[in-house]
């Protein structure tokens, strides 16, 4: 007879009721299940480029392994990488960001986890746009903070304005979190907008956090770093998108010098250090050979964007603005449905095209929107559009 205790219900923390699943992952799981059954699935649901990591980065990782670089590193990251990131800011933006202000993190998510723990007390709030990347608000809930989502539309390019910040600021507001380019809309904040947001946060006694994870993935104009206009801000970035290192789980944050010891203390306790091999691999991401590859891929993403935006518009989807960056199109499908989740599920089941329903990104008109990721090749996008057209025609019969 077994000596194991009788199975019982384990009480979960109350926060788990507020932390919602990342629904696109469930849709991805179904897409992969259909794929395993032999269906041809076109993936436009997940924010992961179809390109593998550039060869110079892979070679650097292999060399580091051969040299036995497999031990813990400093919690803030290896000095060589912090220095290389500092040099990147000088090269790309013409600004001096000392390596001492840069913290290497386990992905952009690790950076936000650090900043959430650093800043938020129970019931403190950060203002965010609705729609926005869902995991950000869940990180806040993990440390007993909250996100206050502010409804945005194409009129403000789905970005917060100083007037919105002033209107929604209250005694619980700790600051503002914006993304430029943003997920899911691909919209940018200009130099003047970033400067104004930094100023209003300063006046109201809060802090501005800027997600710059999609910098580099910009088409036709330059992305401005908030560090060009303010130094009392917090910046998140990542090697995942432009540098094509999603699975390596490595990113960084930039903070005022005075906060670095506190961030280091958190890093030491939360994860000891970032993946060693990923750090040495990331050093090669800034090499001329790797940058040439990244830039060629950026040009291809621009072609994909230009094709997909017009093709979806031709099908009757509403896309008020051409997204300036990232690799997403946030489209209004209200002409076809008031239930975007079900629309996406039917599209997947009937035509084998996986896209993300708007409910992942907030609540404001979420049932009328979907996000398309143009992370597959142009021929595959063309096939996807043909299937979507067939699906729409079938639905209207």
C-alpha positions as CSV (number, residue, x, y, z in Angstrom):
1,X,0.0,0.0,0.0
2,X,1.3,3.5,-0.9
3,X,2.5,5.8,1.9
4,X,1.9,8.8,-0.3
5,X,-0.6,11.4,1.1
6,X,-4.1,11.5,-0.3
7,X,-4.3,14.0,-3.1
8,X,-5.6,17.4,-2.0
9,X,-6.3,20.8,-3.4
10,X,-3.4,23.3,-3.0
11,X,-4.4,26.8,-2.3
12,X,-2.9,29.3,-4.8
13,X,-1.9,32.9,-4.3
14,X,-4.7,35.4,-5.0
15,X,-2.5,37.0,-7.6
16,X,-3.0,34.0,-9.9
17,X,-6.6,35.1,-10.5
18,X,-5.4,38.3,-12.0
19,X,-2.6,36.9,-14.1
20,X,-4.2,35.8,-17.4
21,X,-2.7,33.3,-19.8
22,X,-0.9,34.6,-22.9
23,X,-3.6,33.4,-25.2
24,X,-1.4,33.5,-28.3
25,X,0.6,30.6,-26.8
26,X,-2.6,28.4,-26.6
27,X,-3.3,29.3,-30.2
28,X,0.3,28.4,-31.1
29,X,-0.1,25.1,-29.4
30,X,-3.2,24.3,-31.4
31,X,-1.4,25.4,-34.6
32,X,1.5,23.1,-33.9
33,X,-0.9,20.2,-33.1
34,X,-2.5,20.7,-36.5
35,X,0.9,20.8,-38.1
36,X,1.8,17.5,-36.4
37,X,-1.3,16.0,-37.9
38,X,0.0,17.0,-41.4
39,X,-1.7,20.3,-41.9
40,X,0.1,23.2,-43.6
41,X,0.0,26.0,-41.1
42,X,1.2,29.6,-41.8
43,X,2.3,31.2,-38.6
44,X,1.5,34.8,-38.2
45,X,0.6,34.6,-34.5
46,X,4.0,34.7,-32.7
47,X,6.5,37.5,-32.5
48,X,9.4,35.4,-33.6
49,X,11.2,36.0,-37.0
50,X,11.7,33.1,-39.3
51,X,15.4,33.8,-39.6
52,X,17.8,31.8,-37.5
53,X,20.5,33.6,-35.4
54,X,23.2,35.1,-37.6
55,X,26.2,32.9,-38.1
56,X,28.8,35.2,-36.5
57,X,26.8,35.0,-33.2
58,X,26.6,31.3,-33.4
59,X,30.3,31.0,-34.0
60,X,31.0,33.3,-31.0
61,X,29.0,31.0,-28.8
62,X,30.8,27.9,-30.1
63,X,34.1,29.5,-29.4
64,X,33.1,30.5,-25.9
65,X,32.0,26.9,-25.2
66,X,35.3,25.6,-26.6
67,X,37.1,28.0,-24.2
68,X,35.1,26.6,-21.2
69,X,33.2,29.8,-20.5
70,X,30.4,28.1,-18.7
71,X,30.6,29.5,-15.2
72,X,28.6,32.2,-13.4
73,X,29.3,35.8,-14.4
74,X,28.8,39.0,-12.6
75,X,25.1,39.7,-11.9
76,X,25.2,42.9,-14.0
77,X,26.7,41.1,-17.0
78,X,30.2,40.6,-18.3
79,X,32.1,43.9,-18.6
80,X,32.9,43.3,-22.3
81,X,29.2,43.1,-23.2
82,X,28.2,46.2,-21.1
83,X,30.9,48.1,-22.8
84,X,29.8,46.8,-26.3
85,X,26.2,48.0,-25.6
86,X,27.6,51.4,-24.5
87,X,29.5,51.6,-27.8
88,X,26.3,50.7,-29.7
89,X,24.5,53.7,-28.2
90,X,27.3,55.9,-29.3
91,X,27.3,54.5,-32.8
92,X,23.5,54.3,-33.4
93,X,22.3,57.4,-31.5
94,X,25.4,59.5,-30.9
95,X,24.9,59.5,-27.2
96,X,27.2,58.6,-24.3
97,X,25.6,55.9,-22.1
98,X,28.3,54.7,-19.7
99,X,28.7,51.0,-19.3
100,X,28.2,51.4,-15.6
101,X,24.5,52.3,-16.3
102,X,23.9,49.2,-18.3
103,X,22.6,45.9,-16.8
104,X,22.5,42.7,-18.9
105,X,19.3,40.7,-18.2
106,X,17.8,37.4,-19.1
107,X,15.7,38.8,-22.0
108,X,13.7,42.0,-22.0
109,X,11.3,40.2,-19.7
110,X,14.1,39.9,-17.1
111,X,14.6,43.6,-17.4
112,X,11.0,44.4,-16.7
113,X,10.9,41.9,-13.8
114,X,13.9,43.8,-12.2
115,X,12.3,47.2,-12.7
116,X,8.9,46.0,-11.4
117,X,10.5,44.7,-8.2
118,X,12.6,47.8,-7.9
119,X,9.8,50.4,-8.2
120,X,6.4,49.0,-7.3
121,X,4.8,48.8,-3.8
122,X,1.5,47.1,-3.3
123,X,-1.3,48.9,-5.2
124,X,1.2,51.2,-7.1
125,X,0.2,51.6,-10.7
126,X,2.0,52.2,-14.0
127,X,0.0,53.8,-16.8
128,X,0.0,51.8,-20.1
129,X,-1.7,52.1,-23.4
130,X,-4.6,49.8,-24.3
131,X,-3.6,47.9,-26.5
132,X,-0.1,46.9,-25.3
133,X,2.0,43.9,-24.6
134,X,0.2,41.7,-22.0
135,X,3.0,40.3,-20.0
136,X,4.0,43.8,-18.8
137,X,0.9,44.2,-16.7
138,X,1.3,40.7,-15.3
139,X,4.9,41.4,-14.1
140,X,3.4,44.3,-12.1
141,X,0.8,42.0,-10.6
142,X,3.5,39.6,-9.6
143,X,5.0,42.2,-7.3
144,X,1.5,43.3,-6.1
145,X,1.5,46.4,-8.4
146,X,-1.1,47.2,-11.1
147,X,-1.3,48.4,-14.7
148,X,-3.8,51.1,-15.5
149,X,-4.7,50.7,-19.1
150,X,-5.6,53.8,-21.0
151,X,-7.7,53.5,-24.1
152,X,-5.9,54.6,-27.3
153,X,-6.8,54.7,-30.9
154,X,-5.2,55.3,-34.3
155,X,-5.6,59.0,-33.8
156,X,-2.7,59.0,-31.3
157,X,-1.1,56.2,-33.1
158,X,-2.1,54.0,-30.2
159,X,0.4,55.8,-28.0
160,X,-0.1,57.7,-24.7
161,X,0.0,61.5,-24.8
162,X,1.0,63.9,-22.0
163,X,-2.7,64.9,-21.8
164,X,-3.7,61.3,-21.2
165,X,-1.1,60.9,-18.6
166,X,-2.3,64.0,-16.7
167,X,-5.9,62.9,-16.9
168,X,-5.3,59.4,-15.5
169,X,-2.6,60.2,-12.9
170,X,-3.7,59.6,-9.3
171,X,-2.2,59.1,-5.9
172,X,-1.3,55.4,-6.8
173,X,0.5,56.2,-10.0
174,X,4.2,55.5,-10.0
175,X,5.0,56.2,-13.6
176,X,4.3,55.4,-17.2
177,X,5.4,52.5,-19.4
178,X,5.4,53.0,-23.2
179,X,6.9,51.1,-26.1
180,X,8.4,52.5,-29.2
181,X,8.0,50.7,-31.6
182,X,5.1,49.1,-29.9
183,X,3.6,45.7,-29.8
184,X,1.0,45.0,-31.2
185,X,0.7,48.2,-33.3
186,X,4.3,48.9,-34.5
187,X,3.8,52.6,-33.8
188,X,6.7,54.9,-32.9
189,X,7.1,57.8,-30.5
190,X,8.8,60.9,-31.9
191,X,11.6,62.8,-30.2
192,X,9.2,65.5,-29.1
193,X,6.7,63.0,-27.8
194,X,9.3,61.2,-25.7
195,X,10.6,64.5,-24.4
196,X,7.1,65.6,-23.4
197,X,6.3,62.3,-21.7
198,X,9.6,62.4,-19.7
199,X,8.7,66.0,-18.7
200,X,5.2,65.2,-17.5
201,X,6.4,62.3,-15.5
202,X,9.0,64.5,-13.9
203,X,6.5,67.2,-13.1
204,X,4.1,64.7,-11.5
205,X,6.8,63.0,-9.4
206,X,6.9,59.7,-11.4
207,X,9.2,57.8,-13.7
208,X,9.1,57.1,-17.4
209,X,9.9,53.5,-18.6
210,X,10.4,53.0,-22.3
211,X,10.4,49.6,-24.0
212,X,12.8,49.9,-27.0
213,X,12.9,46.2,-27.7
214,X,12.0,46.7,-31.4
215,X,14.6,49.3,-32.1
216,X,16.3,48.4,-35.3
217,X,13.1,47.0,-36.7
218,X,12.0,50.4,-38.1
219,X,11.3,51.2,-41.8
220,X,11.6,54.6,-43.5
221,X,12.4,56.6,-40.4
222,X,14.8,56.4,-37.5
223,X,13.7,55.4,-34.0
224,X,14.7,57.9,-31.3
225,X,15.9,56.5,-28.0
226,X,14.5,58.3,-25.0
227,X,18.0,58.5,-23.7
228,X,18.6,61.1,-26.4
229,X,16.3,63.5,-24.5
230,X,16.4,62.4,-20.9
231,X,18.6,60.6,-18.5
232,X,16.3,60.2,-15.5
233,X,14.4,57.4,-17.3
234,X,14.5,53.6,-17.5
235,X,15.0,51.8,-20.7
236,X,14.4,48.1,-21.6
237,X,15.9,46.5,-24.6
238,X,16.6,43.0,-26.0
239,X,18.8,41.0,-28.4
240,X,15.7,39.0,-29.4
241,X,14.2,41.0,-32.3
242,X,16.6,43.0,-34.4
243,X,19.6,40.8,-33.4
244,X,17.6,37.6,-33.9
245,X,18.4,35.9,-30.6
246,X,14.9,35.0,-29.3
247,X,15.9,31.7,-27.8
248,X,19.1,32.9,-26.2
249,X,17.1,34.9,-23.6
250,X,19.3,38.0,-23.3
251,X,18.5,41.6,-23.0
252,X,19.5,44.7,-21.1
253,X,18.3,47.8,-19.3
254,X,19.6,51.2,-18.8
255,X,19.1,53.0,-15.5
256,X,20.3,56.1,-13.6
257,X,23.7,55.4,-11.9
258,X,22.2,55.7,-8.4
259,X,19.8,52.8,-9.0
260,X,22.4,50.3,-10.3
261,X,23.5,48.9,-6.8
262,X,19.8,48.2,-6.0
263,X,19.2,46.5,-9.3
264,X,22.4,44.5,-8.8
265,X,21.1,43.3,-5.5
266,X,17.8,42.1,-7.1
267,X,19.7,40.4,-9.9
268,X,21.9,38.5,-7.5
269,X,18.9,37.2,-5.7
270,X,16.5,36.6,-8.6
271,X,18.8,34.7,-11.1
272,X,22.5,35.1,-9.9
273,X,23.6,35.9,-13.4
274,X,22.6,35.9,-17.1
275,X,23.3,32.8,-19.3
276,X,27.1,32.9,-19.8
277,X,27.1,31.6,-23.4
278,X,24.4,34.0,-24.5
279,X,26.5,36.9,-23.2
280,X,29.6,35.9,-25.2
281,X,27.4,35.2,-28.2
282,X,25.8,38.6,-28.0
283,X,29.2,40.3,-28.2
284,X,29.3,39.2,-31.9
285,X,25.8,40.7,-32.5
286,X,27.5,44.1,-32.9
287,X,30.2,42.9,-35.3
288,X,30.1,44.5,-38.9
289,X,29.4,41.0,-40.3
290,X,26.4,40.4,-38.1
291,X,25.0,44.0,-38.5
292,X,25.2,43.5,-42.3
293,X,23.0,40.4,-41.9
294,X,20.6,42.2,-39.5
295,X,20.2,45.1,-42.0
296,X,19.5,42.8,-44.9
297,X,16.8,41.2,-42.9
298,X,15.4,44.6,-41.9
299,X,15.0,45.4,-45.6
300,X,13.2,42.2,-46.2
301,X,10.8,42.9,-43.3
302,X,10.1,46.3,-44.9
303,X,9.0,44.5,-48.1
304,X,6.8,42.2,-46.1
305,X,5.2,45.1,-44.3
306,X,4.5,47.0,-47.4
307,X,2.9,44.0,-49.1
308,X,0.8,42.8,-46.1
309,X,-0.6,46.2,-45.2
310,X,-2.0,46.9,-48.6
311,X,-3.1,43.3,-49.2
312,X,-5.1,43.2,-45.9
313,X,-6.6,46.6,-46.8
314,X,-7.7,45.3,-50.1
315,X,-9.5,42.5,-48.3
316,X,-11.5,45.0,-46.3
317,X,-9.6,45.0,-43.0
318,X,-9.1,48.5,-41.5
319,X,-5.5,49.6,-40.9
320,X,-5.5,53.4,-40.4
321,X,-1.8,53.9,-40.2
322,X,1.1,52.0,-41.8
323,X,3.1,50.7,-38.8
324,X,6.5,52.3,-38.7
325,X,8.3,49.5,-36.9
326,X,8.4,46.0,-35.3
327,X,6.9,43.3,-37.5
328,X,3.2,43.5,-36.7
329,X,0.0,44.8,-38.3
330,X,-2.8,45.6,-35.9
331,X,-6.0,45.4,-37.9
332,X,-9.7,46.2,-37.3
333,X,-11.8,43.2,-38.4
334,X,-15.1,44.7,-37.3
335,X,-16.4,44.5,-40.8
336,X,-16.4,40.7,-40.4
337,X,-16.8,39.9,-36.7
338,X,-17.4,41.2,-33.2
339,X,-15.6,38.1,-31.8
340,X,-12.0,38.2,-32.9
341,X,-11.0,35.2,-30.8
342,X,-13.5,33.0,-32.5
343,X,-12.6,34.5,-35.9
344,X,-9.0,33.6,-35.3
345,X,-9.8,30.1,-34.2
346,X,-12.0,29.5,-37.2
347,X,-9.3,30.9,-39.6
348,X,-6.8,28.5,-38.1
349,X,-9.1,25.5,-38.3
350,X,-10.5,26.1,-41.7
351,X,-7.5,27.7,-43.6
352,X,-4.5,26.9,-41.5
353,X,-3.5,30.6,-40.9
354,X,-2.6,31.5,-37.3
355,X,-3.1,35.1,-36.1
356,X,-3.5,36.6,-32.7
357,X,-6.9,37.9,-31.3
358,X,-6.9,41.4,-29.9
359,X,-7.9,40.3,-26.4
360,X,-4.3,39.4,-25.7
361,X,-3.4,43.1,-25.7
362,X,-6.1,44.7,-23.6
363,X,-9.8,45.2,-23.5
364,X,-10.6,48.3,-25.6
365,X,-12.3,47.1,-28.8
366,X,-10.3,44.0,-28.5
367,X,-13.0,41.8,-30.0
368,X,-12.7,43.9,-33.2
369,X,-9.0,43.6,-33.7
370,X,-6.4,41.0,-34.6
371,X,-2.6,41.1,-34.8
372,X,-0.7,39.8,-37.8
373,X,3.0,39.1,-37.5
374,X,4.8,39.3,-40.8
375,X,7.5,36.9,-39.6
376,X,7.3,34.5,-42.5
377,X,8.6,34.8,-46.0
378,X,6.8,36.9,-48.7
379,X,5.6,33.9,-50.6
380,X,4.1,32.5,-47.4
381,X,2.4,35.8,-46.7
382,X,1.0,35.8,-50.1
383,X,-0.4,32.3,-49.6
384,X,-1.8,33.5,-46.2
385,X,-3.6,36.4,-47.8
386,X,-5.2,34.1,-50.4
387,X,-6.4,31.8,-47.6
388,X,-7.8,34.7,-45.6
389,X,-9.6,36.0,-48.6
390,X,-11.2,32.5,-49.1
391,X,-12.1,32.4,-45.4
392,X,-13.8,35.8,-45.6
393,X,-15.7,34.8,-48.7
394,X,-16.9,31.6,-47.0
395,X,-18.0,33.5,-43.9
396,X,-20.1,35.9,-45.9
397,X,-22.0,33.2,-47.7
